[in-house]
């Protein structure tokens, strides 16, 4: 049977990027990944009280698929609670081969996307961008685009600036793990490794699910400068 190709629809990004258990030390190996589609099934069925057939239509999946996603989500949450594991909510939903280059088969309908830019193009290094373009997406459509001057280049400034503007997602080129961690801690989803092309084009590819990501790690231009890793 061929793999399904349609995007799974998520209303909006989660307000947090995960949960930690209280009373014990957590290591990365002690974490469980809760995918966006799993999170959305819990939100629709358990939080909003929707019937599964209604939730399935809203997520653009079949009823059996929704039932499976929901069961997997509840199992993961149960394991985290019983075994004291951290939950990480992630948009890296590469279940289907058709989406492995794009990293995700999920379409988030409501977002405020921050793109480090310069002169209308995505700027390759997150922490050194002179501008940040904020794109508000509602129901999968671009509603507003605002370009703001980036903050002074210092450790943690860019993630805090994006959070203060209400950003839910960052679409960028290269960035360090410290920046990824800080953004995730602020409840902001990171989509690193995006191509250095015009903002309109990279945004069109991202929203259309056709974007091909490259290497998102910092290399020689970040070495020797701790603060550059934002």
Order of alpha helices (4+ residues) and beta strands (2+ residues): beta-beta-beta-alpha-alpha-alpha-beta-beta-beta-beta-beta-alpha-beta-alpha-beta-alpha
